[in-house]
Amino acid sequence: MSWTRLFADKWILDLTYLSPIESNVYIRLQLEMLRTSEPLLNNMKVLARYTGCTVKTFVKALDVLLSIGHVTRLRRWAFVESASLKKIK
């Protein structure tokens, strides 16, 4: 696994007002994107299993994360994060 930067202070602020389930989903999705260095596939069943949630619970948490701007369904991550990862490597 390649080395990546993790800004704990930003994560703490991002997680402040989230429920434990929403925090779990957010952290696991972020870590998976860092691990793979690419956006996640939009497959609710796979992502729910990865986060340890039922599909219904995952979708509810994802809706909250989308509504507050912590997660986006666009491929924007690929441009923002890949540029950041290239600087690190």
Gaussian input, Z-matrix of N, CA and C with variables (Angstrom, degrees):
# hf/3-21g

backbone

0 1
 N
 C     1     B1
 C     2     B2     1     A1
 N     3     B3     2     A2     1     D1
 C     4     B4     3     A3     2     D2
 C     5     B5     4     A4     3     D3
 N     6     B6     5     A5     4     D4
 C     7     B7     6     A6     5     D5
 C     8     B8     7     A7     6     D6
 N     9     B9     8     A8     7     D7
 C    10    B10     9     A9     8     D8
 C    11    B11    10    A10     9     D9
 N    12    B12    11    A11    10    D10
 C    13    B13    12    A12    11    D11
 C    14    B14    13    A13    12    D12
 N    15    B15    14    A14    13    D13
 C    16    B16    15    A15    14    D14
 C    17    B17    16    A16    15    D15
 N    18    B18    17    A17    16    D16
 C    19    B19    18    A18    17    D17
 C    20    B20    19    A19    18    D18
 N    21    B21    20    A20    19    D19
 C    22    B22    21    A21    20    D20
 C    23    B23    22    A22    21    D21
 N    24    B24    23    A23    22    D22
 C    25    B25    24    A24    23    D23
 C    26    B26    25    A25    24    D24
 N    27    B27    26    A26    25    D25
 C    28    B28    27    A27    26    D26
 C    29    B29    28    A28    27    D27
 N    30    B30    29    A29    28    D28
 C    31    B31    30    A30    29    D29
 C    32    B32    31    A31    30    D30
 N    33    B33    32    A32    31    D31
 C    34    B34    33    A33    32    D32
 C    35    B35    34    A34    33    D33
 N    36    B36    35    A35    34    D34
 C    37    B37    36    A36    35    D35
 C    38    B38    37    A37    36    D36
 N    39    B39    38    A38    37    D37
 C    40    B40    39    A39    38    D38
 C    41    B41    40    A40    39    D39
 N    42    B42    41    A41    40    D40
 C    43    B43    42    A42    41    D41
 C    44    B44    43    A43    42    D42
 N    45    B45    44    A44    43    D43
 C    46    B46    45    A45    44    D44
 C    47    B47    46    A46    45    D45
 N    48    B48    47    A47    46    D46
 C    49    B49    48    A48    47    D47
 C    50    B50    49    A49    48    D48
 N    51    B51    50    A50    49    D49
 C    52    B52    51    A51    50    D50
 C    53    B53    52    A52    51    D51
 N    54    B54    53    A53    52    D52
 C    55    B55    54    A54    53    D53
 C    56    B56    55    A55    54    D54
 N    57    B57    56    A56    55    D55
 C    58    B58    57    A57    56    D56
 C    59    B59    58    A58    57    D57
 N    60    B60    59    A59    58    D58
 C    61    B61    60    A60    59    D59
 C    62    B62    61    A61    60    D60
 N    63    B63    62    A62    61    D61
 C    64    B64    63    A63    62    D62
 C    65    B65    64    A64    63    D63
 N    66    B66    65    A65    64    D64
 C    67    B67    66    A66    65    D65
 C    68    B68    67    A67    66    D66
 N    69    B69    68    A68    67    D67
 C    70    B70    69    A69    68    D68
 C    71    B71    70    A70    69    D69
 N    72    B72    71    A71    70    D70
 C    73    B73    72    A72    71    D71
 C    74    B74    73    A73    72    D72
 N    75    B75    74    A74    73    D73
 C    76    B76    75    A75    74    D74
 C    77    B77    76    A76    75    D75
 N    78    B78    77    A77    76    D76
 C    79    B79    78    A78    77    D77
 C    80    B80    79    A79    78    D78
 N    81    B81    80    A80    79    D79
 C    82    B82    81    A81    80    D80
 C    83    B83    82    A82    81    D81
 N    84    B84    83    A83    82    D82
 C    85    B85    84    A84    83    D83
 C    86    B86    85    A85    84    D84
 N    87    B87    86    A86    85    D85
 C    88    B88    87    A87    86    D86
 C    89    B89    88    A88    87    D87
 N    90    B90    89    A89    88    D88
 C    91    B91    90    A90    89    D89
 C    92    B92    91    A91    90    D90
 N    93    B93    92    A92    91    D91
 C    94    B94    93    A93    92    D92
 C    95    B95    94    A94    93    D93
 N    96    B96    95    A95    94    D94
 C    97    B97    96    A96    95    D95
 C    98    B98    97    A97    96    D96
 N    99    B99    98    A98    97    D97
 C   100   B100    99    A99    98    D98
 C   101   B101   100   A100    99    D99
 N   102   B102   101   A101   100   D100
 C   103   B103   102   A102   101   D101
 C   104   B104   103   A103   102   D102
 N   105   B105   104   A104   103   D103
 C   106   B106   105   A105   104   D104
 C   107   B107   106   A106   105   D105
 N   108   B108   107   A107   106   D106
 C   109   B109   108   A108   107   D107
 C   110   B110   109   A109   108   D108
 N   111   B111   110   A110   109   D109
 C   112   B112   111   A111   110   D110
 C   113   B113   112   A112   111   D111
 N   114   B114   113   A113   112   D112
 C   115   B115   114   A114   113   D113
 C   116   B116   115   A115   114   D114
 N   117   B117   116   A116   115   D115
 C   118   B118   117   A117   116   D116
 C   119   B119   118   A118   117   D117
 N   120   B120   119   A119   118   D118
 C   121   B121   120   A120   119   D119
 C   122   B122   121   A121   120   D120
 N   123   B123   122   A122   121   D121
 C   124   B124   123   A123   122   D122
 C   125   B125   124   A124   123   D123
 N   126   B126   125   A125   124   D124
 C   127   B127   126   A126   125   D125
 C   128   B128   127   A127   126   D126
 N   129   B129   128   A128   127   D127
 C   130   B130   129   A129   128   D128
 C   131   B131   130   A130   129   D129
 N   132   B132   131   A131   130   D130
 C   133   B133   132   A132   131   D131
 C   134   B134   133   A133   132   D132
 N   135   B135   134   A134   133   D133
 C   136   B136   135   A135   134   D134
 C   137   B137   136   A136   135   D135
 N   138   B138   137   A137   136   D136
 C   139   B139   138   A138   137   D137
 C   140   B140   139   A139   138   D138
 N   141   B141   140   A140   139   D139
 C   142   B142   141   A141   140   D140
 C   143   B143   142   A142   141   D141
 N   144   B144   143   A143   142   D142
 C   145   B145   144   A144   143   D143
 C   146   B146   145   A145   144   D144
 N   147   B147   146   A146   145   D145
 C   148   B148   147   A147   146   D146
 C   149   B149   148   A148   147   D147
 N   150   B150   149   A149   148   D148
 C   151   B151   150   A150   149   D149
 C   152   B152   151   A151   150   D150
 N   153   B153   152   A152   151   D151
 C   154   B154   153   A153   152   D152
 C   155   B155   154   A154   153   D153
 N   156   B156   155   A155   154   D154
 C   157   B157   156   A156   155   D155
 C   158   B158   157   A157   156   D156
 N   159   B159   158   A158   157   D157
 C   160   B160   159   A159   158   D158
 C   161   B161   160   A160   159   D159
 N   162   B162   161   A161   160   D160
 C   163   B163   162   A162   161   D161
 C   164   B164   163   A163   162   D162
 N   165   B165   164   A164   163   D163
 C   166   B166   165   A165   164   D164
 C   167   B167   166   A166   165   D165
 N   168   B168   167   A167   166   D166
 C   169   B169   168   A168   167   D167
 C   170   B170   169   A169   168   D168
 N   171   B171   170   A170   169   D169
 C   172   B172   171   A171   170   D170
 C   173   B173   172   A172   171   D171
 N   174   B174   173   A173   172   D172
 C   175   B175   174   A174   173   D173
 C   176   B176   175   A175   174   D174
 N   177   B177   176   A176   175   D175
 C   178   B178   177   A177   176   D176
 C   179   B179   178   A178   177   D177
 N   180   B180   179   A179   178   D178
 C   181   B181   180   A180   179   D179
 C   182   B182   181   A181   180   D180
 N   183   B183   182   A182   181   D181
 C   184   B184   183   A183   182   D182
 C   185   B185   184   A184   183   D183
 N   186   B186   185   A185   184   D184
 C   187   B187   186   A186   185   D185
 C   188   B188   187   A187   186   D186
 N   189   B189   188   A188   187   D187
 C   190   B190   189   A189   188   D188
 C   191   B191   190   A190   189   D189
 N   192   B192   191   A191   190   D190
 C   193   B193   192   A192   191   D191
 C   194   B194   193   A193   192   D192
 N   195   B195   194   A194   193   D193
 C   196   B196   195   A195   194   D194
 C   197   B197   196   A196   195   D195
 N   198   B198   197   A197   196   D196
 C   199   B199   198   A198   197   D197
 C   200   B200   199   A199   198   D198
 N   201   B201   200   A200   199   D199
 C   202   B202   201   A201   200   D200
 C   203   B203   202   A202   201   D201
 N   204   B204   203   A203   202   D202
 C   205   B205   204   A204   203   D203
 C   206   B206   205   A205   204   D204
 N   207   B207   206   A206   205   D205
 C   208   B208   207   A207   206   D206
 C   209   B209   208   A208   207   D207
 N   210   B210   209   A209   208   D208
 C   211   B211   210   A210   209   D209
 C   212   B212   211   A211   210   D210
 N   213   B213   212   A212   211   D211
 C   214   B214   213   A213   212   D212
 C   215   B215   214   A214   213   D213
 N   216   B216   215   A215   214   D214
 C   217   B217   216   A216   215   D215
 C   218   B218   217   A217   216   D216
 N   219   B219   218   A218   217   D217
 C   220   B220   219   A219   218   D218
 C   221   B221   220   A220   219   D219
 N   222   B222   221   A221   220   D220
 C   223   B223   222   A222   221   D221
 C   224   B224   223   A223   222   D222
 N   225   B225   224   A224   223   D223
 C   226   B226   225   A225   224   D224
 C   227   B227   226   A226   225   D225
 N   228   B228   227   A227   226   D226
 C   229   B229   228   A228   227   D227
 C   230   B230   229   A229   228   D228
 N   231   B231   230   A230   229   D229
 C   232   B232   231   A231   230   D230
 C   233   B233   232   A232   231   D231
 N   234   B234   233   A233   232   D232
 C   235   B235   234   A234   233   D233
 C   236   B236   235   A235   234   D234
 N   237   B237   236   A236   235   D235
 C   238   B238   237   A237   236   D236
 C   239   B239   238   A238   237   D237
 N   240   B240   239   A239   238   D238
 C   241   B241   240   A240   239   D239
 C   242   B242   241   A241   240   D240
 N   243   B243   242   A242   241   D241
 C   244   B244   243   A243   242   D242
 C   245   B245   244   A244   243   D243
 N   246   B246   245   A245   244   D244
 C   247   B247   246   A246   245   D245
 C   248   B248   247   A247   246   D246
 N   249   B249   248   A248   247   D247
 C   250   B250   249   A249   248   D248
 C   251   B251   250   A250   249   D249
 N   252   B252   251   A251   250   D250
 C   253   B253   252   A252   251   D251
 C   254   B254   253   A253   252   D252
 N   255   B255   254   A254   253   D253
 C   256   B256   255   A255   254   D254
 C   257   B257   256   A256   255   D255
 N   258   B258   257   A257   256   D256
 C   259   B259   258   A258   257   D257
 C   260   B260   259   A259   258   D258
 N   261   B261   260   A260   259   D259
 C   262   B262   261   A261   260   D260
 C   263   B263   262   A262   261   D261
 N   264   B264   263   A263   262   D262
 C   265   B265   264   A264   263   D263
 C   266   B266   265   A265   264   D264

   B1=1.4498
   B2=1.5261
   B3=1.2980
   B4=1.4556
   B5=1.5271
   B6=1.3045
   B7=1.4486
   B8=1.5164
   B9=1.3168
   B10=1.4641
   B11=1.5169
   B12=1.3137
   B13=1.4611
   B14=1.5243
   B15=1.3081
   B16=1.4542
   B17=1.5225
   B18=1.3032
   B19=1.4525
   B20=1.5248
   B21=1.3297
   B22=1.4622
   B23=1.5206
   B24=1.3240
   B25=1.4617
   B26=1.5279
   B27=1.3243
   B28=1.4663
   B29=1.5327
   B30=1.3337
   B31=1.4641
   B32=1.5248
   B33=1.3271
   B34=1.4649
   B35=1.5226
   B36=1.3298
   B37=1.4655
   B38=1.5257
   B39=1.3308
   B40=1.4668
   B41=1.5271
   B42=1.3237
   B43=1.4635
   B44=1.5220
   B45=1.3092
   B46=1.4637
   B47=1.5225
   B48=1.3056
   B49=1.4669
   B50=1.5257
   B51=1.3163
   B52=1.4646
   B53=1.5211
   B54=1.3218
   B55=1.4629
   B56=1.5285
   B57=1.3272
   B58=1.4678
   B59=1.5351
   B60=1.3174
   B61=1.4697
   B62=1.5214
   B63=1.3280
   B64=1.4667
   B65=1.5255
   B66=1.3390
   B67=1.4696
   B68=1.5212
   B69=1.3297
   B70=1.4605
   B71=1.5222
   B72=1.3163
   B73=1.4668
   B74=1.5251
   B75=1.3180
   B76=1.4639
   B77=1.5324
   B78=1.3257
   B79=1.4679
   B80=1.5212
   B81=1.3101
   B82=1.4668
   B83=1.5295
   B84=1.3267
   B85=1.4667
   B86=1.5277
   B87=1.3273
   B88=1.4662
   B89=1.5294
   B90=1.3224
   B91=1.4648
   B92=1.5232
   B93=1.3172
   B94=1.4659
   B95=1.5251
   B96=1.3372
   B97=1.4691
   B98=1.5244
   B99=1.3310
   B100=1.4622
   B101=1.5283
   B102=1.3409
   B103=1.4678
   B104=1.5225
   B105=1.3289
   B106=1.4628
   B107=1.5224
   B108=1.3278
   B109=1.4778
   B110=1.5229
   B111=1.3119
   B112=1.4599
   B113=1.5230
   B114=1.3475
   B115=1.4708
   B116=1.5262
   B117=1.3180
   B118=1.4619
   B119=1.5222
   B120=1.3196
   B121=1.4590
   B122=1.5184
   B123=1.3078
   B124=1.4572
   B125=1.5276
   B126=1.3287
   B127=1.4562
   B128=1.5256
   B129=1.3228
   B130=1.4612
   B131=1.5243
   B132=1.3121
   B133=1.4657
   B134=1.5282
   B135=1.3182
   B136=1.4689
   B137=1.5271
   B138=1.3275
   B139=1.4612
   B140=1.5243
   B141=1.3255
   B142=1.4632
   B143=1.5251
   B144=1.3054
   B145=1.4636
   B146=1.5258
   B147=1.3285
   B148=1.4645
   B149=1.5306
   B150=1.3334
   B151=1.4639
   B152=1.5270
   B153=1.3293
   B154=1.4566
   B155=1.5192
   B156=1.3153
   B157=1.4709
   B158=1.5210
   B159=1.3224
   B160=1.4581
   B161=1.5238
   B162=1.3129
   B163=1.4675
   B164=1.5299
   B165=1.3242
   B166=1.4665
   B167=1.5333
   B168=1.3229
   B169=1.4665
   B170=1.5197
   B171=1.3341
   B172=1.4633
   B173=1.5263
   B174=1.3265
   B175=1.4699
   B176=1.5318
   B177=1.3389
   B178=1.4673
   B179=1.5289
   B180=1.3288
   B181=1.4707
   B182=1.5220
   B183=1.3204
   B184=1.4642
   B185=1.5233
   B186=1.3204
   B187=1.4691
   B188=1.5291
   B189=1.3325
   B190=1.4680
   B191=1.5227
   B192=1.3318
   B193=1.4673
   B194=1.5225
   B195=1.3208
   B196=1.4672
   B197=1.5276
   B198=1.3299
   B199=1.4679
   B200=1.5238
   B201=1.3359
   B202=1.4678
   B203=1.5249
   B204=1.3190
   B205=1.4583
   B206=1.5147
   B207=1.3323
   B208=1.4661
   B209=1.5229
   B210=1.3249
   B211=1.4632
   B212=1.5231
   B213=1.3234
   B214=1.4575
   B215=1.5199
   B216=1.3091
   B217=1.4601
   B218=1.5199
   B219=1.3040
   B220=1.4616
   B221=1.5187
   B222=1.3226
   B223=1.4532
   B224=1.5285
   B225=1.3295
   B226=1.4518
   B227=1.5238
   B228=1.3319
   B229=1.4635
   B230=1.5107
   B231=1.3100
   B232=1.4613
   B233=1.5220
   B234=1.3145
   B235=1.4576
   B236=1.5269
   B237=1.3124
   B238=1.4597
   B239=1.5195
   B240=1.3237
   B241=1.4536
   B242=1.5184
   B243=1.3154
   B244=1.4605
   B245=1.5179
   B246=1.3162
   B247=1.4678
   B248=1.5211
   B249=1.3192
   B250=1.4602
   B251=1.5226
   B252=1.3316
   B253=1.4597
   B254=1.5224
   B255=1.3270
   B256=1.4639
   B257=1.5191
   B258=1.3310
   B259=1.4598
   B260=1.5234
   B261=1.3327
   B262=1.4622
   B263=1.5162
   B264=1.3417
   B265=1.4617
   B266=1.4781
   A1=108.68
   A2=115.77
   A3=119.50
   A4=110.65
   A5=115.29
   A6=122.11
   A7=110.02
   A8=117.48
   A9=121.47
   A10=108.84
   A11=115.71
   A12=120.35
   A13=109.21
   A14=115.00
   A15=121.45
   A16=107.23
   A17=117.05
   A18=121.74
   A19=109.06
   A20=115.95
   A21=121.43
   A22=111.99
   A23=117.87
   A24=119.55
   A25=111.44
   A26=117.50
   A27=120.79
   A28=110.31
   A29=116.62
   A30=119.98
   A31=110.78
   A32=117.03
   A33=120.03
   A34=110.01
   A35=116.62
   A36=119.89
   A37=111.15
   A38=117.10
   A39=120.78
   A40=111.92
   A41=116.93
   A42=121.27
   A43=113.82
   A44=117.97
   A45=122.42
   A46=113.58
   A47=117.93
   A48=120.49
   A49=113.26
   A50=117.10
   A51=120.36
   A52=110.55
   A53=115.87
   A54=120.70
   A55=108.24
   A56=117.91
   A57=119.79
   A58=112.92
   A59=117.62
   A60=120.36
   A61=110.36
   A62=117.18
   A63=120.64
   A64=110.87
   A65=116.62
   A66=120.79
   A67=111.03
   A68=116.47
   A69=121.41
   A70=110.79
   A71=116.63
   A72=121.00
   A73=109.87
   A74=117.43
   A75=121.74
   A76=111.38
   A77=116.46
   A78=120.38
   A79=111.21
   A80=117.40
   A81=119.69
   A82=112.49
   A83=117.24
   A84=119.55
   A85=110.55
   A86=116.73
   A87=120.30
   A88=111.03
   A89=116.88
   A90=120.48
   A91=111.99
   A92=117.08
   A93=119.64
   A94=110.80
   A95=117.59
   A96=119.69
   A97=110.78
   A98=117.15
   A99=119.83
   A100=110.90
   A101=116.12
   A102=120.35
   A103=111.77
   A104=116.27
   A105=120.06
   A106=113.35
   A107=116.61
   A108=122.46
   A109=112.40
   A110=116.00
   A111=120.53
   A112=109.92
   A113=116.74
   A114=119.74
   A115=111.20
   A116=115.53
   A117=120.91
   A118=110.46
   A119=115.52
   A120=120.15
   A121=109.08
   A122=116.75
   A123=121.50
   A124=109.57
   A125=116.74
   A126=123.03
   A127=107.80
   A128=116.06
   A129=121.24
   A130=112.98
   A131=117.33
   A132=120.44
   A133=110.95
   A134=116.92
   A135=121.34
   A136=110.47
   A137=116.96
   A138=120.36
   A139=111.46
   A140=117.19
   A141=120.46
   A142=110.41
   A143=116.62
   A144=120.52
   A145=110.33
   A146=116.72
   A147=121.18
   A148=111.40
   A149=116.91
   A150=120.57
   A151=112.93
   A152=116.99
   A153=120.57
   A154=113.64
   A155=116.72
   A156=122.21
   A157=110.42
   A158=115.26
   A159=118.43
   A160=107.03
   A161=116.41
   A162=119.86
   A163=109.73
   A164=116.99
   A165=121.07
   A166=110.97
   A167=117.01
   A168=121.43
   A169=110.88
   A170=116.36
   A171=120.65
   A172=111.17
   A173=116.82
   A174=121.02
   A175=110.23
   A176=117.61
   A177=120.36
   A178=110.80
   A179=116.30
   A180=120.07
   A181=110.69
   A182=116.93
   A183=120.98
   A184=111.01
   A185=117.32
   A186=120.68
   A187=111.19
   A188=116.60
   A189=120.11
   A190=109.96
   A191=116.97
   A192=121.05
   A193=111.67
   A194=116.88
   A195=120.97
   A196=110.84
   A197=116.63
   A198=120.26
   A199=112.89
   A200=117.65
   A201=119.66
   A202=112.52
   A203=116.58
   A204=120.49
   A205=116.32
   A206=118.44
   A207=120.58
   A208=112.07
   A209=116.63
   A210=122.29
   A211=107.83
   A212=116.10
   A213=120.54
   A214=108.73
   A215=116.50
   A216=120.23
   A217=112.18
   A218=117.01
   A219=120.19
   A220=110.13
   A221=116.80
   A222=120.76
   A223=111.21
   A224=116.09
   A225=121.27
   A226=111.91
   A227=117.46
   A228=121.00
   A229=110.46
   A230=117.03
   A231=120.81
   A232=111.00
   A233=117.33
   A234=120.41
   A235=111.44
   A236=117.28
   A237=121.47
   A238=111.29
   A239=117.25
   A240=120.90
   A241=113.14
   A242=118.44
   A243=118.58
   A244=110.27
   A245=117.67
   A246=120.29
   A247=109.84
   A248=116.63
   A249=121.09
   A250=111.07
   A251=117.07
   A252=120.76
   A253=111.76
   A254=117.90
   A255=120.81
   A256=110.89
   A257=117.60
   A258=121.33
   A259=110.81
   A260=116.39
   A261=121.53
   A262=110.84
   A263=116.65
   A264=121.58
   A265=109.05
   D1=131.82
   D2=-179.10
   D3=-76.96
   D4=157.16
   D5=179.45
   D6=-75.02
   D7=136.09
   D8=175.41
   D9=-134.95
   D10=155.18
   D11=177.46
   D12=-83.25
   D13=140.85
   D14=177.65
   D15=-128.37
   D16=116.14
   D17=-179.01
   D18=-93.05
   D19=92.89
   D20=-175.34
   D21=-60.49
   D22=-38.33
   D23=-178.87
   D24=-63.52
   D25=-37.34
   D26=177.21
   D27=-67.98
   D28=-42.34
   D29=179.89
   D30=-63.17
   D31=-41.28
   D32=179.83
   D33=-61.24
   D34=-43.92
   D35=177.65
   D36=-64.10
   D37=-41.60
   D38=179.37
   D39=-62.62
   D40=-33.16
   D41=-174.21
   D42=-91.00
   D43=-9.15
   D44=-171.79
   D45=-50.54
   D46=-47.90
   D47=-173.43
   D48=-105.24
   D49=12.93
   D50=179.22
   D51=-91.04
   D52=151.35
   D53=173.71
   D54=-72.60
   D55=165.83
   D56=177.49
   D57=-57.13
   D58=-38.50
   D59=179.94
   D60=-68.37
   D61=-44.44
   D62=178.46
   D63=-62.97
   D64=-39.57
   D65=177.25
   D66=-62.56
   D67=-44.49
   D68=178.38
   D69=-58.19
   D70=-48.47
   D71=-178.86
   D72=-62.31
   D73=-46.81
   D74=-178.87
   D75=-59.78
   D76=-49.47
   D77=-177.69
   D78=-64.36
   D79=-46.08
   D80=-178.11
   D81=-65.29
   D82=-38.77
   D83=177.47
   D84=-66.30
   D85=-42.85
   D86=178.03
   D87=-61.43
   D88=-46.41
   D89=-179.33
   D90=-64.26
   D91=-37.69
   D92=178.72
   D93=-66.57
   D94=-38.91
   D95=177.09
   D96=-66.36
   D97=-38.32
   D98=176.74
   D99=-65.53
   D100=-39.79
   D101=-179.14
   D102=-64.61
   D103=-43.68
   D104=-175.55
   D105=-90.49
   D106=-14.96
   D107=-176.96
   D108=58.45
   D109=34.67
   D110=177.15
   D111=-156.74
   D112=162.79
   D113=178.00
   D114=-64.15
   D115=156.93
   D116=178.57
   D117=-83.75
   D118=151.62
   D119=173.97
   D120=-70.80
   D121=148.47
   D122=-178.86
   D123=-88.05
   D124=66.03
   D125=-179.98
   D126=-121.21
   D127=100.66
   D128=-173.61
   D129=-59.11
   D130=-38.62
   D131=-178.15
   D132=-65.09
   D133=-45.08
   D134=179.72
   D135=-66.55
   D136=-45.57
   D137=-179.15
   D138=-65.82
   D139=-37.66
   D140=177.12
   D141=-62.60
   D142=-44.46
   D143=178.53
   D144=-62.93
   D145=-42.32
   D146=-179.74
   D147=-60.77
   D148=-36.85
   D149=-178.30
   D150=-88.81
   D151=-3.49
   D152=178.41
   D153=77.50
   D154=22.54
   D155=-178.91
   D156=-113.61
   D157=160.18
   D158=167.90
   D159=-71.63
   D160=162.26
   D161=179.41
   D162=-60.51
   D163=-42.34
   D164=-179.03
   D165=-61.35
   D166=-46.20
   D167=179.34
   D168=-65.40
   D169=-42.08
   D170=179.20
   D171=-61.38
   D172=-45.61
   D173=-178.65
   D174=-62.29
   D175=-40.85
   D176=177.68
   D177=-61.99
   D178=-46.68
   D179=179.50
   D180=-63.96
   D181=-41.74
   D182=179.34
   D183=-63.34
   D184=-39.58
   D185=177.42
   D186=-59.45
   D187=-41.62
   D188=177.74
   D189=-64.30
   D190=-47.14
   D191=-178.98
   D192=-62.22
   D193=-37.28
   D194=176.49
   D195=-67.19
   D196=-42.49
   D197=-175.73
   D198=-67.57
   D199=-29.07
   D200=179.78
   D201=-97.99
   D202=1.41
   D203=173.62
   D204=85.88
   D205=10.14
   D206=177.64
   D207=-75.95
   D208=-24.91
   D209=-178.42
   D210=-132.74
   D211=145.22
   D212=175.45
   D213=-132.30
   D214=145.66
   D215=179.86
   D216=-85.91
   D217=-6.90
   D218=179.34
   D219=-75.02
   D220=166.76
   D221=178.22
   D222=-84.94
   D223=16.70
   D224=-178.73
   D225=-55.49
   D226=-36.59
   D227=-179.18
   D228=-52.61
   D229=-39.85
   D230=-176.61
   D231=-56.68
   D232=-38.96
   D233=-179.03
   D234=-76.90
   D235=-44.38
   D236=-176.23
   D237=-70.84
   D238=-54.64
   D239=-175.52
   D240=-73.08
   D241=-37.81
   D242=-179.03
   D243=-65.70
   D244=-34.92
   D245=176.48
   D246=-64.94
   D247=-41.20
   D248=178.49
   D249=-65.19
   D250=-42.53
   D251=179.87
   D252=-66.89
   D253=-35.25
   D254=178.86
   D255=-64.59
   D256=-35.77
   D257=178.02
   D258=-64.77
   D259=-35.76
   D260=-178.40
   D261=-70.94
   D262=-41.58
   D263=-176.01
   D264=-73.66

